Amino acid sequence: MTDDKRPGGPGQPETPGSSGNYGNSGNSGDSGDSGNSGHPDGPDKEGGAGVGTLITPEVEAPQTATGAAARTLERAALRRALVTGIGFIVVGLYALWAFGLGTDSGVDAVFGMNIANSSATEVSPLHVAARGTAIAMSIVCMAAGVLRIVFDKSKLWRRVSAGLFVAAFVVAFLCWAVAGKSMSFAGALQNTMLAATPLILGALAGVIGERSGIVNIAIEGQFLFGAFGAALTASVTGSLTAGLFAGAAAGGLVGLLLAVFAVRYLVEQVVLGVVINLLVSGITGFLYTQLLQPNSDKYNNPGVFANHKIPGLGDIPVIGPVLFDVNVIVYLMYALVAVVHFGLFYTRWGLRARAVGEHPTAADTVGIKVNRTRYINVGLAGCIAGIGGAFLTIGTVGTFSKDMASGAGYIALAAVIFGRWRPMGAVAAALLFGFSKALATSLQPLHTPIPAEFLNMIPYIVTVFAVAGLVGKVRPPAAANKPYTKG
C-alpha cells in the first residue's frame, strides 16, 4: 500500500497526469473513515459482492523537469509573471490618472454603514478624502504588480498580490465615483449576498460535476427550471417549502438529463449543456407565456421567504444584517458550502467522486462504478443548482419571468474555474462576481460619468478579466469532458 498522492487532496499538489490511489488508502485523511477506509467491513456496495480490501495502483513519484525542459518552464513562468505584473502596473497608472488625478481635491466620498430598517447597532457614515485615497490606492495597485513579478515563485504571494490589486482598484474606483456624493456601502454588501447566493449554489454544482468528470454547462438551465418549478409549485400549493423542494427536484431532473446523454450516449458535454440550456429556456418561456402570464394570480404568485435573524449575530454592526438576518435559502447555502467542502475532501463519497474525475480507469480497477457515480453526482449537483434557481423566485422577487437567470449559470461556471475547482475558491469567486453586480446596482442612482449600460456590463467584464487575467494556468480534473467506456 503506497502513500496517498491523490490529486486535489489536502496538502497534495494537483499534479497533472498523476492517477492517485483511487481506492481507499489506509493513511488518508481525505476518506473520512478513521484511517480504515481501505478495509471496508464486508462487501463494497459499489465494488460488487466479495470485494473486501481494495488494492490501489502504484503511483510513480512526480518527476522534476531538468535541462532544457526546466529552462523552458522557467521562462514560461517568468513571462507569465511579467505579463501579469506589468498589467497590474499599467492598470494602476490608469487608475492614478483617471481616479486619483481625475478627482477634485477637498471632496469627500461618504459611505453609509447602516441598512434601512435594521435593528443592528448604528455606525456613523465613513467620510474618505476621495482624491488622496484614490491616489494611494493606485500606488498600491502598482506595488501589487511589483510583488507579482518579484515573488512569482510563491503561491501565497501570488494570491496576496492579486487580492491586493483587486481591493485597491475597487477602492480607488469607488472614491472617484462617490466623490461629493453618498453611497450605502452596507446596502452594497447586502446586494452582494443577494446576487452571490445563486452563484455560489451554481458554483457548488459545477464543482461537483467537474470533479466527477462531467462539465456542467447546464447550470443556467438548472437555474431556470428550478426557478420555474419553485414559483409554480409554491403558487399552486401555497407552501414555500414545497416550492423549494420542487425547485431542487426540477434542477435535479435537468442534471440527470445532462448525465444520461453525457454518460450513456457519450454526447460532447459542452455542446450538450448549451443545447439543454436552450431547451429549458424554450420550455419555460412557452409555459410562462401560455400558463403563468395569463393566470399570474393563480400560477405565478408564490410569495417569498421571510428573513430570520440569528439573535446576537444579527445585531453585529454592518455585517450582522448582511449575513445573519436572511432567509432560509441563504442559511441553506451556508450549510451546503460546508457539506460539499467536507464531503469532497474528507469522506469516501468525495474520494470516489474525485477518483472518477481524475482517472476513471484506475477507479474502475478498484471496484468503483464510474458511470453510476457520475449519474448520482450530476443529479445531486442539479438539485443544488435548482435551489439556486428557487432563490431567484421565492427567495427574492416572488415571481417568475422569462429567462430570468440572465446568464448567472455561466458566471457560476466561471466561478468554478476561477476557484480552481475547489468549493471554497468557487465561493470566493462567486462573492467577487456578486459584488461587481451589486456595485453596478448601487452606482446607477449616483449618476456617475459612466453610462448605465457600461455599469450593467461590469459583472461580465469582471468575470472575463478574473478568469483570463488572474487565474493564470490551471488544470481542470483530468477526466472532465471525457466519457468513460469500460474495457
C-alpha positions in Angstrom: 0.0 0.0 0.0 1.5 3.3 -1.0 1.1 6.7 0.5 -1.9 8.6 -0.8 -1.0 11.0 -3.6 -4.4 11.8 -5.0 -4.7 15.0 -6.9 -6.7 17.6 -5.1 -6.4 16.1 -1.7 -5.5 18.4 1.3 -1.8 19.2 1.3 -1.2 17.5 -2.0 -0.5 19.4 -5.3 -2.8 18.7 -8.2 -0.1 17.2 -10.4 -1.1 16.7 -14.0 -1.1 13.2 -15.1 -1.0 11.5 -11.7 -3.5 8.8 -11.3 -3.6 8.7 -7.5 -4.7 5.9 -5.1 -8.4 6.0 -6.1 -9.3 3.1 -3.9 -9.2 3.9 -0.2 -5.9 4.4 1.4 -5.5 3.4 5.0 -3.5 6.5 6.0 -5.5 9.1 4.1 -7.2 12.0 5.9 -9.5 12.6 2.9 -11.5 9.5 3.1 -13.2 10.3 6.4 -13.2 6.7 7.5 -10.9 6.9 10.5 -7.9 5.5 8.7 -9.6 2.3 7.8 -11.3 3.1 4.5 -9.1 0.7 2.6 -10.6 -2.2 4.5 -14.3 -1.9 4.5 -16.3 -4.3 6.6 -17.9 -6.8 4.3 -18.6 -6.4 0.6 -18.1 -3.0 -1.0 -21.6 -1.8 -2.2 -20.1 -0.1 -5.3 -17.5 -2.6 -6.0 -19.7 -5.6 -6.1 -20.0 -8.7 -3.9 -16.9 -10.2 -2.5 -14.7 -7.1 -2.6 -13.1 -6.7 0.7 -9.7 -5.0 0.5 -9.4 -2.5 -2.3 -5.9 -2.8 -4.0 -4.7 0.6 -5.1 -2.4 1.1 -8.1 1.2 2.0 -7.6 1.9 5.7 -8.2 5.2 6.9 -9.6 6.8 9.8 -7.9 6.4 13.1 -9.9 9.5 13.7 -12.0 11.2 17.1 -11.7 11.9 18.7 -15.1 15.6 19.0 -15.8 17.8 20.5 -18.5 16.0 22.2 -21.5 12.6 21.3 -20.1 13.3 23.0 -16.8 14.6 26.1 -18.6 11.5 26.2 -20.8 9.2 26.0 -17.8 11.1 28.7 -16.0 11.0 31.0 -19.0 7.2 30.4 -19.3 6.7 31.2 -15.6 8.8 34.3 -15.9 6.9 35.5 -18.9 3.6 34.9 -17.2 4.7 36.8 -14.1 5.9 39.7 -16.2 2.7 39.9 -18.2 0.5 39.8 -15.2 2.7 42.1 -13.1 3.1 44.7 -15.9 -0.6 44.5 -16.4 -1.2 45.4 -12.8 1.2 48.3 -13.1 -0.4 49.6 -16.2 -3.9 49.5 -14.7 -2.5 51.2 -11.6 -1.1 54.0 -13.7 -4.5 54.3 -15.4 -6.2 54.4 -12.0 -3.8 57.1 -10.9 -4.6 59.3 -13.9 -8.4 58.6 -14.1 -9.4 58.1 -10.5 -6.7 59.9 -8.5 -5.8 62.9 -10.6 -9.2 63.0 -12.1 -10.9 63.6 -8.7 -11.4 67.1 -7.3 -9.3 67.9 -4.3 -11.0 68.7 -1.0 -14.0 66.5 -1.7 -15.1 63.5 0.5 -16.7 60.3 -0.6 -19.3 59.2 2.0 -20.1 55.6 2.6 -23.1 54.7 4.7 -22.6 51.8 7.1 -26.2 51.0 8.1 -29.1 49.1 6.4 -32.5 50.6 6.5 -35.0 49.1 8.9 -32.2 47.1 10.6 -32.0 46.6 14.4 -28.3 46.3 14.3 -26.1 48.9 16.2 -25.9 52.0 14.0 -22.5 53.1 12.8 -21.6 56.6 11.6 -21.0 57.1 7.9 -17.4 56.8 6.7 -16.0 60.0 5.2 -13.0 59.4 3.0 -10.8 62.0 1.3 -11.6 61.0 -2.3 -8.6 62.3 -4.2 -5.9 61.3 -1.7 -7.3 57.8 -1.1 -7.7 57.2 -4.8 -4.0 58.2 -5.4 -2.8 56.0 -2.6 -4.8 53.0 -3.8 -3.5 53.5 -7.3 0.0 53.3 -6.0 -0.9 50.1 -4.1 -2.1 48.6 -7.4 1.3 49.3 -9.0 3.0 47.9 -5.9 0.9 44.7 -6.3 2.3 44.4 -9.8 5.9 44.6 -8.5 5.1 42.0 -5.8 3.7 39.7 -8.5 6.9 39.9 -10.5 9.4 39.6 -7.6 7.6 36.9 -5.7 6.2 34.9 -8.6 7.5 31.6 -7.2 5.5 31.8 -4.1 1.9 30.7 -4.4 1.0 32.7 -1.3 2.4 35.9 -2.6 0.8 35.4 -6.0 -2.6 35.3 -4.3 -1.8 38.2 -2.0 -0.7 40.4 -4.9 -3.9 39.6 -6.8 -6.1 40.2 -3.8 -4.3 43.4 -3.0 -4.6 44.7 -6.6 -8.4 43.9 -6.8 -9.1 45.5 -3.4 -7.0 48.7 -4.1 -8.5 49.2 -7.6 -12.1 48.8 -6.3 -11.4 51.4 -3.5 -9.8 53.8 -6.0 -12.8 53.5 -8.3 -15.3 54.0 -5.6 -13.5 57.1 -4.3 -13.7 58.6 -7.7 -17.3 57.5 -8.4 -18.7 58.6 -5.0 -16.7 61.8 -4.6 -19.0 64.5 -3.4 -21.8 62.0 -3.0 -23.0 59.3 -0.6 -23.4 55.6 -1.2 -24.7 52.9 1.1 -21.8 50.5 1.5 -23.8 48.3 3.8 -26.5 48.2 1.2 -24.0 47.2 -1.4 -22.9 44.3 0.8 -26.5 43.2 1.2 -27.0 43.3 -2.5 -23.8 41.3 -2.9 -25.3 38.5 -0.8 -28.5 38.6 -2.9 -26.5 38.4 -6.1 -23.9 35.9 -4.9 -26.3 33.3 -3.3 -27.4 31.7 -6.6 -23.9 32.0 -8.0 -22.5 30.1 -5.0 -25.0 27.3 -5.3 -24.4 27.1 -9.0 -20.7 27.1 -8.5 -21.0 24.2 -6.0 -23.0 22.3 -8.6 -20.3 23.0 -11.2 -17.5 21.8 -8.8 -19.3 18.5 -8.0 -20.0 17.9 -11.7 -16.4 18.6 -12.9 -14.8 16.8 -10.0 -16.8 13.8 -11.2 -15.8 14.2 -14.8 -18.9 15.9 -16.2 -18.7 19.6 -17.3 -21.9 21.1 -16.1 -22.6 23.8 -18.7 -26.3 23.3 -18.0 -26.2 25.3 -14.7 -28.1 28.0 -16.5 -30.9 25.6 -17.4 -31.0 24.2 -13.9 -31.4 27.7 -12.5 -34.3 28.4 -14.9 -36.1 25.1 -14.4 -35.6 25.4 -10.6 -37.0 28.9 -10.6 -40.0 27.9 -12.7 -40.7 24.8 -10.6 -40.4 26.7 -7.3 -42.7 29.5 -8.4 -45.4 27.3 -9.9 -45.4 24.8 -7.1 -45.5 27.4 -4.3 -48.3 29.3 -6.1 -50.4 26.2 -6.5 -49.8 24.6 -3.1 -49.5 27.8 -1.1 -46.3 26.4 0.5 -42.9 28.0 0.0 -41.3 24.9 1.4 -43.0 22.7 -1.2 -41.7 25.3 -3.8 -38.2 24.9 -2.5 -38.3 21.1 -2.8 -39.9 21.4 -6.3 -37.1 23.8 -7.4 -34.4 21.3 -6.2 -36.2 18.4 -7.9 -36.5 20.4 -11.2 -32.8 21.2 -11.2 -32.1 17.6 -10.4 -34.1 16.5 -13.4 -32.1 18.8 -15.7 -28.9 17.4 -14.1 -30.0 13.8 -14.8 -30.8 14.7 -18.4 -27.3 16.0 -18.8 -25.9 12.9 -17.2 -27.9 10.5 -19.3 -26.8 12.0 -22.6 -23.2 12.6 -21.5 -22.6 9.2 -19.8 -24.8 6.8 -21.7 -24.9 8.3 -25.2 -21.4 9.9 -25.0 -22.6 13.3 -26.3 -19.9 16.1 -26.2 -20.6 17.7 -22.9 -20.1 21.4 -23.7 -22.4 21.3 -26.7 -24.9 19.2 -24.8 -25.0 21.7 -21.9 -25.7 24.6 -24.3 -28.4 22.6 -26.0 -30.1 21.8 -22.7 -30.0 25.5 -21.7 -31.7 26.4 -24.9 -34.2 23.6 -24.4 -35.1 24.7 -20.9 -35.3 28.3 -21.9 -37.7 27.4 -24.7 -39.9 25.2 -22.4 -40.1 27.7 -19.5 -40.6 30.6 -21.9 -43.5 28.8 -23.6 -45.1 27.8 -20.3 -44.7 31.3 -18.9 -46.4 32.8 -21.9 -49.2 30.2 -22.1 -49.8 29.5 -18.4 -48.1 31.8 -15.9 -48.5 35.1 -17.6 -52.3 34.9 -18.3 -53.0 33.4 -14.8 -50.4 35.2 -12.7 -52.6 35.3 -9.6 -53.0 31.5 -9.6 -49.8 30.2 -11.0 -47.2 33.0 -10.6 -47.7 34.5 -7.2 -45.7 32.3 -4.8 -44.5 35.0 -2.3 -41.0 35.0 -0.8 -39.4 33.5 2.3 -39.2 35.9 5.3 -35.9 36.8 6.8 -34.9 35.3 10.2 -32.4 37.0 12.3 -30.0 35.0 14.4 -30.0 36.6 17.9 -26.7 38.3 18.8 -25.1 37.7 15.4 -27.7 39.6 13.6 -27.0 42.7 15.7 -23.3 43.0 14.7 -22.8 46.3 13.1 -22.6 46.3 9.2 -22.1 42.6 8.6 -24.8 41.3 11.1 -27.8 42.2 8.9 -26.0 41.1 5.8 -25.0 37.6 6.9 -27.3 36.7 9.8 -30.7 38.4 9.0 -31.5 36.5 5.8 -34.0 33.9 4.6 -33.8 30.1 4.9 -32.3 29.6 1.4 -29.2 31.7 2.3 -28.8 29.7 5.5 -29.1 26.5 3.5 -26.4 27.8 1.2 -24.1 28.3 4.1 -24.7 24.7 5.1 -24.2 23.3 1.6 -20.9 25.1 1.3 -19.6 23.4 4.4 -21.1 20.0 3.5 -19.7 20.0 -0.1 -16.3 21.0 1.0 -16.1 18.5 3.8 -17.7 15.8 1.6 -15.3 16.2 -1.3 -12.1 16.1 0.7 -12.9 14.1 3.9 -15.4 11.4 3.0 -15.4 8.2 1.0 -18.0 9.8 -1.4 -15.7 12.7 -2.1 -12.7 10.4 -2.6 -14.6 8.3 -5.2 -16.1 11.4 -6.9 -12.6 12.8 -7.4 -11.3 9.4 -8.5 -13.8 9.1 -11.4 -13.0 12.7 -12.3 -9.2 12.2 -12.4 -8.6 8.7 -13.5 -11.8 6.6 -14.1 -9.9 3.6 -15.3 -7.9 3.4 -12.1 -11.1 3.9 -10.1 -12.8 1.1 -12.0 -10.0 -1.3 -11.3 -10.5 -0.9 -7.6 -14.3 -1.5 -7.7 -15.8 2.0 -8.1 -18.6 2.1 -10.6 -17.7 5.1 -12.6 -20.8 5.8 -14.5 -23.1 5.2 -11.6 -21.1 7.6 -9.5 -21.4 10.2 -12.3 -25.1 9.8 -12.6 -25.6 10.3 -8.8 -23.2 13.3 -8.5 -24.5 15.2 -11.5 -28.1 14.7 -10.3 -27.1 15.9 -6.9 -25.4 18.9 -8.4 -28.5 19.7 -10.4 -30.6 19.7 -7.2 -28.2 22.2 -5.6 -28.4 24.4 -8.7 -32.1 24.1 -8.6 -32.1 25.5 -5.1 -30.2 28.5 -6.5 -32.9 28.8 -9.1 -35.6 28.7 -6.4 -33.8 31.6 -4.7 -34.4 33.7 -7.8 -38.1 33.5 -7.4 -39.2 32.5 -3.8 -36.1 33.9 -2.3 -36.1 37.4 -3.7 -38.6 38.8 -6.3 -41.6 36.4 -5.6 -42.4 35.8 -9.3 -41.1 34.0 -12.3 -40.2 35.8 -15.5 -38.9 34.6 -18.9 -35.1 33.9 -18.9 -34.7 35.4 -15.5 -31.4 33.7 -14.9 -29.8 36.2 -17.2 -26.5 34.3 -17.7 -26.0 33.6 -14.0 -25.3 30.0 -14.7 -22.4 30.9 -17.0 -21.0 33.2 -14.4 -21.2 30.4 -11.8 -19.3 28.2 -14.2 -16.6 30.9 -14.4 -16.5 30.9 -10.6 -15.7 27.2 -10.7 -12.7 27.9 -13.0 -11.6 30.9 -11.0 -11.9 28.9 -7.8 -9.7 26.1 -9.3 -12.4 23.5 -8.9 -12.5 23.8 -5.1 -15.7 24.7 -3.2 -14.1 27.5 -1.1 -12.3 29.0 -4.1 -15.5 28.9 -6.1 -17.4 30.7 -3.2 -14.8 33.4 -3.1 -15.1 33.9 -6.9 -18.9 34.0 -6.7 -18.7 36.7 -4.0 -16.4 38.7 -6.2 -18.8 38.5 -9.1 -21.8 39.2 -6.8 -20.1 42.3 -5.5 -19.4 43.5 -9.0 -23.1 43.1 -9.8 -24.1 44.8 -6.6 -21.7 47.7 -7.3 -23.3 48.3 -10.6 -26.8 48.5 -9.0 -25.6 50.8 -6.2 -23.8 53.2 -8.5 -26.6 53.8 -11.0 -28.6 56.2 -8.8 -25.4 58.3 -8.3 -25.4 59.4 -11.9 -21.7 58.8 -12.4 -19.9 59.7 -15.7 -20.0 56.0 -16.6 -23.1 55.2 -18.8 -25.7 52.9 -17.2 -25.2 50.3 -20.0 -21.5 50.1 -19.1 -22.3 49.7 -15.4 -24.6 46.7 -16.3 -21.6 45.2 -18.1 -19.4 45.3 -15.0 -20.2 41.7 -13.8 -19.4 40.2 -17.1 -16.2 42.3 -17.6 -15.0 41.3 -14.1 -15.8 37.6 -15.0 -13.7 37.7 -18.2 -10.9 39.6 -16.6 -10.8 37.4 -13.5 -10.7 34.1 -15.4 -8.3 35.3 -18.1 -6.1 37.6 -16.1 -6.0 36.4 -12.5 -6.3 32.6 -12.7 -3.3 32.0 -14.9 -2.5 28.5 -15.9 -4.8 26.0 -14.2 -5.6 22.3 -14.7 -9.1 21.0 -14.6 -9.9 17.5 -13.4 -8.1 15.2 -15.9 -11.2 13.2 -17.0 -13.6 16.2 -17.2 -15.4 16.2 -20.6 -14.1 12.7 -21.3 -16.7 9.9 -21.5 -15.7 6.6 -19.9 -16.4 3.3 -21.6 -15.5 0.3 -19.6 -13.0 -2.1 -21.3 
